[in-house]
Amino acid sequence: MHVTDAAEDPLRAALRELRIDLEVPDHFPPTAQAEADSAARAPRIPAADGAVATEHALDDATDLPLFTIDPPGSRDLDQAMFLSSRPGGGFRIHYAIADVASFVTPGGALDAEAHHRVTTLYFPDERIPLYPYALSEGAASLLPDQDRPAVLWQLDLDPEGVLVAASVRRALVRSRARLDYAGVQRAIDEGTAEEPLDLLREIGLLREELEVARGAISLHVPEQEIVQRNGRYHLEYRAPLPAYGWNAQISLLTGMAAAELMLASGTGILRTLPTAPDGSVARLRLTARALGVDWPHHTSYSALIRGLDPHCASHAAFLQECTALLRGAGYTVFDGAPPSASEALHSAVAAPYAHATAPLRRLVDRYTSELCLAASAGHEPADWVRSALPALPREMETGAQRANQVERACVDLVEAALLRDRVGETFEALVVDIQEKDPTRGTVHLYEPAVIGSVEAAPEGPALPLGQRIQVRLAEAEPGLEPVRFTPV
């Protein structure tokens, strides 16, 4: 969700107040900032034996014509890739990941601040970075035409897109181009793309087919933009481009390869998700029916998701509700005996999976890289990595809770701003949830604009009809004070 209006607009002012209320840090401690500035000038490359090397000691992979694909204007570039065909058939992917460990000293002030922040926080108008800009948008970012230390994966696939070999090492890399999704999609559609981009499409489609065969789930939820016209806020949607999904498949593939590498070594941290609880899919069927989404009984949930069009408002609303099945994700640490197959599973990926490709924005990825580098080289993990593992799941959960709190507060604020001057109006809505202890209270999803809010009937009134359309009247919408609230008509 993005705000596109002027910096002095009331909504941006309210978002600034929200950051103050949530006690979101607006700067880094001086000692942490000083460490980042120093590391930006002179990275300290961790060596396999735990010593410190220099950039000159890295394998030189600057001959690889890597490129990045990110939203326009992005500067915190975690990944760069180069795709090629293998002699005899199949594909080779070189995937460079920002080497944050070369800039953060274990046990230092910057390391402590990263463990406090855990993740980059995203607001509609601003982001609060995990690491200072000197690193996240400077020396550690895989910006074009700059030599950078990186964690370089080599992933070999067969002609069907199945991974047949994976290795990872530290290397010095140099990205050649910073691309964006719209430009990549346009070049592919117009037939002007060079071979690596054509291979991105080919590999992406093959990996999507394999995803279907595994029974995995990919939710293509539209991006939302808040714009102001004639003094009133409007909410607009932008469905993700196919190129976004193909790029995501490379990241997913790397995360799956990282999980398998760590499982084989006996030490690691996995991103896990249990299967959805009983009744969750049945409840989604009610939502699908109310939204007019055709869901034949013989069609599985994962197959249905792939047939939806995020450009369609009802499908977009349904995709948003589907995110409920992805709740409950966590991290599983192991050191010695690996977890069982069920304990290691990420049910949405339908395979073991690890967070490995966004170290500039997520704390755990730095540790995943170190564990995979050690496993690939046949070494034991460094002591600073192993000692941090037990606390990481709790730290990441705390960070996720804070990020969710930020997201919910932002959505509440934006929805209230959208509807502030429409109190008393009547809207068509779908009842998407009801409280078990009080079925006269619940949650509705408006058809236009796409707002989710609480609904409360009279205490002696009838129960809200879960999964059905009703008319609701907007009772309250005050940005920064309360979430939007409705009453049934």
N, C-alpha and C positions, 0 to 999 in steps of 0.2 A: 504494500500500500504506500503510495507516494503523494505528497502534497506538491503541487506545481505552481502555486501562486507566489506572490511577492513575500519577501522576508518580513515586512512590517505588517502583514495581514494578521487579523485577530486569531486565526487558527494556529498560526506559527507561534504567536505569543502564548497561547494556551498550552502548546506543546512544550515550550520552554518552562512554563510554570510546572507542568507535569514532571519534567526531569528533576526539578527542585524538590517537588513533593515526594518523589520516589527515591531521593537521595542518590541519584545517578552521578558518578564522579565526572567533573568537568575538566580535570587535568590529572596528570601523573605526578606522584611524589617527586620532589627534586632529585633524590638519589636514583630513583628508577629512570627518570628522564636522562640524567647524566650518564648512566650505564648504557642506555639506548644510543645516545649521541656518540659515545666512545666506540661502541660496537659497530655502529654504522661506518665509522672510519677504518676500523681494523677488526674484521670478524675473526673469531677463534674457532677454527674447524675442529670438532671432536674427531680423534683418531680411533681406530678399531680397538687399540689397546688401552683406551682411556686417557691417553695423552692429548695434547693440543697440537694441531698442525697449522699450516697456513694455506691460503688459497693456492699458492704455487705447488703445494703437495697434492692437490686434487687431480684426479683424472681429467684430462682436457676433453670435453665433449662440445666445445663451442662450434665445431663444424656441423652439428645437427641444426638444420634450419627450423627450429622450434617456433611455434606461434601460440598465442593465447586467444581465448574467446570469452568475452565478458560483456556485461552491459556497457553502453557508451559512457565514457568518462571515468570508468573504474580505474583505480590505481593500486588497490590491494590485490595483486594478481598472484594467486596461490599456485596455479598450474599452467604449464606450457606443454605442448605435444608436438610430435611429428609422426606421421603415419606413412607406412610404405608397404609394398608387396614383398613377400618372401620368395626367394627362388624355389621353384617347385610347387608353389601354391600356398595360400594362406597370407597372413598379415603380420607385420611387426609394428608395435606401438612403443615409442619412446615417450615417457610421461614424466616430466620434471615437476617436482613439488618443492615449494620454497623451504629452504633449510633453516628453520627458525633456531634450532639448537646451536647453530654457528654464531648466533648473536645474543643468546641469553645464557648467562653464567648460572649454573645450578646453585641454589642457595643464596643468590644475590637479591638485591632490592627489586630488580625488574622481574625476576622469577617469582618472588613473593607477590608482587602486584598482579602478575598474570594468574596466579593461583587464586587470588582474590576476585578478579574479574571473570575468569573462566571462559567467557565468550564475548564476541562483539555484540553489542545491543543495537537493534535497528528501530529507529523511529521514522515516521513518514517523512520527516524533513531533515533528518540527520542520523549519523551513526556514531556510537561511542566505541572506539576501537579496543581490542584486546591488548595491542602493543602500540607504543607511540608511533606517530606518523613517520618519524625518521626511519623506522624499520618497516612498518606495515605498508606504507606508500612510498618507501624509499629504498634503503639498502637491501632489505630482504625480499622485496617484491620483484617478481620476474618481469620487469619492465623491458620494453624492446631496446635493442642496441646497447645493452649493459651486461657485462660479465657478472654472473651471480653464482654463489655456491648453491647447489640443489641436491635433493635426494632424487636420483634418476632411476626410474623403473624401466625395465625392458620386458614387454609382454608379447609373447608369440602366440598367434592364433592359427587354427587350421582353416581350410576354406569355408567351413560352416560357422566360423566365429568362435569356436570352442578354445578356451585357453589350454595350451599344451606345455608352456614353460614360462616361468616368471623369475626375475632376479632384480635386485636393487643395489645401488651403490651410490656413494657420494661422488659428485662431479662438478666441474665448472661448466656452466651452460650460458648460452646467449640467445635470447629470443629475437627473432627477426621481425615479427609483426604483431601488433595488437589489433585483433579483429573483434567485431561485435556480432551478435546473433542475426540481426536483420541483414547486415552485409553478407554474412556467410550464406544465409538462406537465399538471398537474391542471386549470388554468384552460382550457387548450385542449381537453382531453378532456371536461370538463363543459360546454363551450359558454359559459363566462362570460368568456372572454378578450376584451380590447379589440382593435380592428382591427390595431394593430401586431403583436400576438402572433399573431393569425390569419394575418397576412401572413408572419410568420416561418416558420410551418408551410408555407404555400403556396410561398414562395420556396425554402425548404429542400428540399421535395420536388422542385421543378422542377430545382434545381441538382443534386440526387442523380441525377435521370434523365440530365442532361447528363454527369455524371460516369461513369455507366454507358456512355453512348454513346462517351465518350473512351477507355474501357478503363482508367480509373483505379481505384485501390485504396484503400479505407477499412477499417481494422481496428478493430473495436469490441471491444477487449480489456477484460474486466471489471476493475473496481476491487476490490482485496483489502483486507479488514479483519482485523486480528489482535485477537481478544477472548480474555479469560480466564474460564473457568468451572470451578469446583471445583478450582482449583489447576492446571489444564492449559490450554495455549494452543490455540485453534482458529482456522482460517482460513475466512473467509466471503467470498462473492462478491457484488458488486453490478453487474449489467450496466448499461451506459450507457443513459439514456433517449433516446427519439427527439429530444426537444428539444435534447439535447446535440449530436446530429448536425446538426440544422438550424442551430444557432448556429455550429458549426464550418464549415458551408458559407459563411457570411458572411465568416469569417476567411479561408478558402481563396480565395474570390472576390477579396478585397482583395489577398492575396498575389499572385494571378495578374495583377491589374490593375497592381500595383506593378512586376512583372517586365516587362510589356509597355511601361509608361511609361519604364522605364530603358533597355530595349532600343532604343526609338525615339529616346532622347536620346543614346545612344552611351556612357553612363557608368553603371555600376551594379555590384551584387553580387547574384548569384542563389544560391538554394539548389538544388543539383542532385543527382540520383541516377541512376547508370547502370542500365541494365536488368540484371536478375538474371543471374548467370553460368550457363552451361550446366550442367545437372545439378541445380540447386537445386530446380526444380519437380518433377523426377522423384523427388528424395529426399522432398519433401513428400507426393507421392502414396503413398509407403510409409507415412509417418506417418498419413495419412488412413485408409488401409486398416486399420492396426493399431488406430486409435481408433474404427473403425466409422463414419467419415464417408464418406457416399456421394459419390463424385466420378466421374461418368460421363466417359468419354474425350472426348465431344464438348463438354463444358462447360469453358469457359476458367477460369483461376485467379480472375480478377476477378469473374466471374459466380458462382463457387462461394462466394467470401467473402461475397457479399451475401445468400446464402441460408442462412447459418449463424445459429444461435441462441446468443448468448453466455450465456443462462441455462442451457444444457445443458453439463454438466461436460466431456464429450468434445469438444464444439465449442469451449468456452473454452480447453481445452488445445491444440487445433489452432490456434486463433487466435494463441496465444502463440508457437507454433513458426513461424507465418507471418511473424513479425517478422524472421526471419533474411533474408528477401528484401529487407528495407529497409535492410540494412547497406551501408556504402560511400557514404553521403551526404556531400556536401562543399559548398564554396562556390566559385563562379566569379566572379572580378573581371574587368571589362573597362573600358577607358577609351580610346575611339577606335573601333576596329573591333569590332563586337559578335561574340559567339561564334557558331559554327555552330548549326544547329537541334539537332543531337545533343548538342553541348556544353552547350546551354542547357536541356536537358530535365530535368525531375524525373519519373522514370518512374512513380512512384506517383501523382502528380498528373496525369500524361500531358499535361503542358503546362509552359511556363516558369513558374517560381514563385519568390517571394522571401519571406523572413521579414520581416514588416512590422508585426505587430499585437501584439507583446508586449515593448515596450521597457523596461518595469519589471523584466523577468525575463531579458532576453537582450540582450547588448551590440549585436549587429549591427543590430537593429531601429531603433536610434536613427539609424544612418547611412542605412538604407533610407529612413526618413522624410525626411531632409534631401535625399537624391538625388531623391526623387519630388517634393518641394516645388519644387526647382530646375527639374526637367524640366517640371512642369506650368505654371510661371510663365515658362518660356523663358529661364531664367538658367543660367549655369555654376554647378556646385556650389561651395560655399565651400572655401577652401584647406584648412581643417582637416579637412574631410570627404574631399577628394580625397587628401590626404597620408596618411590613415589606411588607405585601401583596400588597398594591397598586403599589409599585415601582418594584416588581419582574418581571412582564411581560416586561417592558422596559429594565430592566437589562439583562434578559435572551435573549431578541432579540438582544441587543448589543453584548452579548457574542456569539450568534449564527452567527451574521454577521462576527465577528472576526474569528471564527472557519472556516467559509466558505471561508473567504479571505485566511487563512492559507492553507486550503485544495487546493483551486484553484491554489495558487502560487506554492505549492509543485508539483501538477500535471503538471503545465506548465514547471517547472524546470526539472522534471524527463523525460517528453516527449521530451524536447529539448536535454537532455543528450542522450536519446535513439537514436535520429535521427541526432545528430550533424555531423556525418561523412557521411550522406546520402543526403546532399543538392544536388538538381538537379535530383534525382531519381524520377521515376514515380510510383504511388501507386493506387490500386483500392480503392475507397472510396464511402461512402453513404452520400448524402446531407441530414442532419438531421434538418437544420434550415436555413431560409433566412431572411434578414432584410426587414421589410415592406417598408421602405422608399427607399431602394436601393436593389432590388432583385439580383443584380450582386455580392452581398456580403452575406456571410453566414457561416455556420459551417458544416464540414464534419467529418465523423467517418471512419477512416481507417479500413480495414479488417485485415491487418497484417503489423505492430504491432497494437494493439488496442489503437490507439491514436486519440484524438479529437482535431481538430485545425480549425483556421479560413481559409476561402478560399475567394479569391477576383479575379473576372474576370476583363477584360478590361472595362473601363467606358462605352464604346458603345457596349459592348458585349451582348449576350443574357442573359436572367434571368436564374439563377441557377434552375435546376429541383428538387424541393423538393421531397424527398422520393425516389430518383432514384440513380442508380449507375453511377459514372463518374470516369474518370481517372484524377488524380491531380499530379502536380509536386511540390516537396518540395522546397520552395523559401527561407525559413529562419528557422534556428534552432540554437540558441545561448543561452546555459543555463545561467540563471540569468539576461539576457538582455531583450529578447522578447519571447512571446509564439511562438510555431511553426506556420508557415504560409504557405499556399499552393496557387497555381494558377491552374485553370482548364487547361487540355491539349487540 
